[in-house]
Amino acid sequence: MMSSRAVMALSGGMDSTSLLLRLLAQGYHVTCISYRYGQKHTIEISKATENIERLQMKSLPVEHKIIDLTSAMSSFHSALTSQDFEIPEGHYEEEQMKQTVVPNRNAIFSSILYGMALSVSSTQDSDVLIALGVHSGDHAIYPDCRPEFYNALSTAFAIGNWDSERVSFELPYINGDKSTILKDALESCEILNLDFDEILRSTITSYNPDELGRSSGKSGSDVERILAFHEIGRVDPIEYVESWESVLENALRLKNEFGE
């Protein structure tokens, strides 16, 4: 019996990694796509590859493709791609975090995912799910993480392609937050008999890791991740530039200042 097929973008961060675990726990054969798009924090590709190799060693049905979009997207104006543009620090939803938006990124990524899904559907004669790890915490800063955006994309892609009825989008975390995602990853690891800390250690969320690959603990994405681990009562297994106690204290201070 052929397993259900899914296609997803794997950034190397905790959201997409948790999504991959969820799909595998649900019995999907997953095609993961990682993108090089001129991002300064390319360590995320290495982290994604580490986990793919770990999962494949467990004989889990996952494959990994790395697609290079650098020539097109590295010239887009964003703190994530421009060398002379500093990564902002602070709470995830502060105004300056909009500097981390990469123009039209998710539309470009989703278009490639859709083409891959149609190709898998055709060659495997199967329905294909396109799963995305966007969540409610993204909506304020990233307009291309909102559900209405993906509804519009899905409609446009369906109009523009044959056999689109065999491809569908799924956003399992759209009404959740980072702690929801971590709890889901814990459940998936239990189902798959995987070590949660080992898997999450091979992820990176920081927009400004140092030259050793250690997370700063100060970018908006770091702060959100730290608060999520704290909320579920666990210590983040990744290495930060400062101690867990220090980065947690900073994250909690920012949370209080932001009035949450």
C-alpha positions as CSV (number, residue, x, y, z in Angstrom):
1,M,0.0,0.0,0.0
2,M,1.4,3.4,-1.0
3,S,1.8,5.8,1.9
4,S,0.2,9.3,1.8
5,R,2.5,11.9,0.3
6,A,3.3,15.4,1.7
7,V,5.6,18.2,0.5
8,M,6.9,20.9,2.9
9,A,9.5,23.6,3.3
10,L,12.1,22.7,5.9
11,S,14.0,25.8,7.1
12,G,15.9,24.1,9.9
13,G,14.0,26.0,12.5
14,M,11.8,24.6,15.3
15,D,8.5,25.2,13.5
16,S,9.2,23.4,10.3
17,T,11.1,20.6,12.1
18,S,8.1,20.1,14.4
19,L,5.9,20.0,11.3
20,L,8.0,17.3,9.7
21,L,7.8,15.2,12.9
22,R,4.0,15.6,12.9
23,L,3.7,14.5,9.3
24,L,6.0,11.4,9.9
25,A,4.0,10.5,13.0
26,Q,0.8,10.7,10.9
27,G,2.3,8.2,8.4
28,Y,3.2,10.5,5.5
29,H,6.1,10.0,3.1
30,V,7.5,13.5,3.2
31,T,9.5,15.5,0.5
32,C,11.3,18.4,2.3
33,I,12.6,21.4,0.4
34,S,15.1,23.8,1.9
35,Y,15.9,27.1,0.2
36,R,19.1,29.0,-0.1
37,Y,17.9,32.5,-0.8
38,G,20.9,34.7,0.2
39,Q,20.0,34.5,3.9
40,K,22.9,35.4,6.2
41,H,22.1,32.6,8.7
42,T,22.8,29.7,6.3
43,I,23.6,27.4,9.3
44,E,19.9,26.6,9.2
45,I,20.5,24.5,6.0
46,S,23.1,22.5,7.9
47,K,20.7,22.0,10.8
48,A,18.0,20.8,8.5
49,T,20.4,18.3,6.8
50,E,21.5,17.0,10.2
51,N,17.9,16.1,11.2
52,I,17.1,14.6,7.8
53,E,20.1,12.3,8.0
54,R,19.1,11.4,11.6
55,L,15.5,10.5,10.5
56,Q,16.7,8.6,7.5
57,M,18.9,6.5,9.7
58,K,15.7,5.6,11.6
59,S,14.3,4.4,8.3
60,L,11.7,7.1,8.3
61,P,10.2,8.0,4.8
62,V,11.7,11.4,4.2
63,E,13.7,12.9,1.4
64,H,15.4,16.3,1.2
65,K,16.0,18.7,-1.7
66,I,18.0,21.9,-1.4
67,I,17.0,24.6,-3.9
68,D,19.2,27.6,-4.6
69,L,17.4,30.9,-5.2
70,T,20.3,33.1,-4.2
71,S,20.7,34.7,-7.6
72,A,17.1,36.0,-7.5
73,M,16.4,36.7,-3.8
74,S,19.8,37.8,-2.4
75,S,19.1,41.3,-3.8
76,F,15.8,41.6,-2.0
77,H,15.9,44.3,0.7
78,S,15.7,42.7,4.1
79,A,17.7,42.4,7.3
80,L,18.0,38.7,6.6
81,T,19.7,39.1,3.2
82,S,21.4,42.5,3.2
83,Q,24.9,42.5,4.6
84,D,24.8,46.2,5.5
85,F,21.4,45.8,7.3
86,E,21.7,44.8,11.0
87,I,19.4,42.2,12.4
88,P,17.1,44.0,15.0
89,E,16.8,42.8,18.5
90,G,13.9,42.9,20.9
91,H,10.4,41.3,21.2
92,Y,9.1,39.5,18.1
93,E,6.1,41.8,17.6
94,E,7.9,45.1,17.9
95,E,7.8,47.4,14.9
96,Q,11.5,47.1,14.0
97,M,11.0,43.3,13.5
98,K,9.3,44.2,10.2
99,Q,12.9,44.6,8.9
100,T,13.2,40.8,8.9
101,V,10.5,40.5,6.3
102,V,11.8,39.2,3.0
103,P,9.6,40.6,0.2
104,N,7.2,38.0,-1.3
105,R,9.3,35.1,0.2
106,N,6.5,32.8,1.1
107,A,4.7,33.3,-2.3
108,I,7.9,32.2,-4.0
109,F,8.5,29.3,-1.7
110,S,4.9,28.1,-2.0
111,S,4.9,28.3,-5.8
112,I,7.9,25.9,-5.8
113,L,6.2,23.7,-3.3
114,Y,3.1,23.6,-5.4
115,G,5.1,22.6,-8.5
116,M,6.8,19.9,-6.6
117,A,3.5,18.6,-5.2
118,L,2.0,18.4,-8.7
119,S,5.1,16.5,-9.9
120,V,4.9,14.1,-7.0
121,S,1.2,13.6,-7.6
122,S,1.8,12.9,-11.3
123,T,4.7,10.5,-10.9
124,Q,3.3,8.7,-7.8
125,D,-0.4,8.8,-8.8
126,S,-1.3,10.1,-5.4
127,D,-3.0,13.1,-3.7
128,V,-0.4,15.4,-2.1
129,L,-0.6,17.6,1.0
130,I,1.4,20.8,1.1
131,A,2.0,21.4,4.8
132,L,3.2,24.7,6.2
133,G,4.3,25.6,9.7
134,V,3.0,29.1,9.9
135,H,1.4,30.0,13.2
136,S,-0.6,32.8,14.9
137,G,2.5,34.5,16.3
138,D,3.7,35.3,12.8
139,H,0.6,37.2,11.6
140,A,1.4,40.6,13.0
141,I,4.9,40.9,11.4
142,Y,4.7,38.6,8.4
143,P,1.6,39.2,6.2
144,D,2.5,36.2,4.1
145,C,1.9,33.9,7.0
146,R,-1.8,34.8,7.3
147,P,-4.5,32.2,6.4
148,E,-6.2,34.5,3.9
149,F,-2.9,34.8,2.0
150,Y,-2.7,31.0,1.6
151,N,-6.4,30.7,0.7
152,A,-5.8,33.2,-2.1
153,L,-2.6,31.4,-3.2
154,S,-4.4,28.0,-3.2
155,T,-7.2,29.5,-5.3
156,A,-4.8,31.0,-7.8
157,F,-2.7,27.9,-8.1
158,A,-5.8,25.7,-8.6
159,I,-6.9,28.0,-11.4
160,G,-3.5,27.9,-13.1
161,N,-2.8,24.2,-13.1
162,W,-4.2,20.9,-14.3
163,D,-4.8,18.2,-11.7
164,S,-4.8,20.8,-8.9
165,E,-7.7,18.9,-7.2
166,R,-5.0,16.4,-6.1
167,V,-3.1,19.0,-4.2
168,S,-4.2,20.8,-1.0
169,F,-2.7,23.1,1.6
170,E,-2.7,22.3,5.3
171,L,-1.7,24.8,8.1
172,P,-1.9,22.7,11.3
173,Y,-0.4,25.4,13.6
174,I,-2.3,28.4,12.2
175,N,-4.3,28.9,15.4
176,G,-1.5,28.0,17.7
177,D,1.7,29.5,19.0
178,K,5.3,28.4,19.6
179,S,4.4,26.5,22.7
180,T,1.7,24.7,20.8
181,I,4.2,23.7,18.3
182,L,6.7,22.4,20.9
183,K,4.0,20.3,22.6
184,D,3.1,18.8,19.2
185,A,6.8,18.0,18.6
186,L,6.9,16.2,22.0
187,E,3.9,14.1,21.1
188,S,5.4,13.2,17.6
189,C,8.7,12.3,19.1
190,E,7.0,9.9,21.5
191,I,5.1,8.3,18.6
192,L,8.2,8.0,16.5
193,N,10.4,6.9,19.5
194,L,12.8,9.9,18.9
195,D,14.7,12.0,21.4
196,F,13.0,15.4,21.5
197,D,16.1,17.2,22.8
198,E,18.4,15.6,20.2
199,I,16.1,16.6,17.4
200,L,15.5,20.2,18.6
201,R,19.2,20.6,19.3
202,S,19.7,20.3,15.6
203,T,17.4,23.3,14.9
204,I,18.1,27.0,14.9
205,T,15.7,29.9,15.2
206,S,18.1,32.8,15.7
207,Y,18.4,35.4,12.9
208,N,21.9,36.4,14.2
209,P,23.9,33.4,15.4
210,D,27.6,33.9,16.0
211,E,30.5,32.5,13.9
212,L,30.3,29.3,16.0
213,G,26.6,28.8,15.2
214,R,25.5,29.7,18.7
215,S,22.2,31.6,19.0
216,S,22.3,35.2,20.2
217,G,19.2,34.9,22.4
218,K,18.3,38.4,21.5
219,S,16.7,38.5,18.1
220,G,12.9,38.5,18.1
221,S,12.8,34.9,16.9
222,D,15.2,33.9,19.7
223,V,13.0,35.5,22.3
224,E,9.9,33.9,21.1
225,R,11.6,30.4,21.1
226,I,13.0,30.9,24.6
227,L,9.6,31.9,26.0
228,A,8.0,28.9,24.4
229,F,10.5,26.4,25.9
230,H,10.0,28.1,29.3
231,E,6.2,27.9,28.9
232,I,6.3,24.1,28.4
233,G,8.7,23.7,31.4
234,R,11.8,22.7,29.4
235,V,15.3,24.1,28.8
236,D,16.1,24.7,25.2
237,P,18.8,22.2,24.2
238,I,20.5,24.5,21.7
239,E,23.6,26.5,22.6
240,Y,23.2,30.2,23.2
241,V,26.0,32.7,23.4
242,E,25.0,33.3,27.1
243,S,23.7,30.8,29.7
244,W,20.1,29.6,29.6
245,E,19.4,31.6,32.7
246,S,20.6,34.8,31.1
247,V,18.8,34.5,27.9
248,L,15.6,33.5,29.7
249,E,15.9,36.5,32.0
250,N,16.2,38.8,29.0
251,A,13.2,37.1,27.2
252,L,11.0,37.4,30.3
253,R,12.0,41.1,30.7
254,L,11.1,41.9,27.1
255,K,7.8,40.0,27.6
256,N,6.9,42.1,30.6
257,E,7.9,45.3,28.8
258,F,5.8,44.4,25.9
259,G,2.9,44.0,28.2
260,E,2.0,40.3,27.6
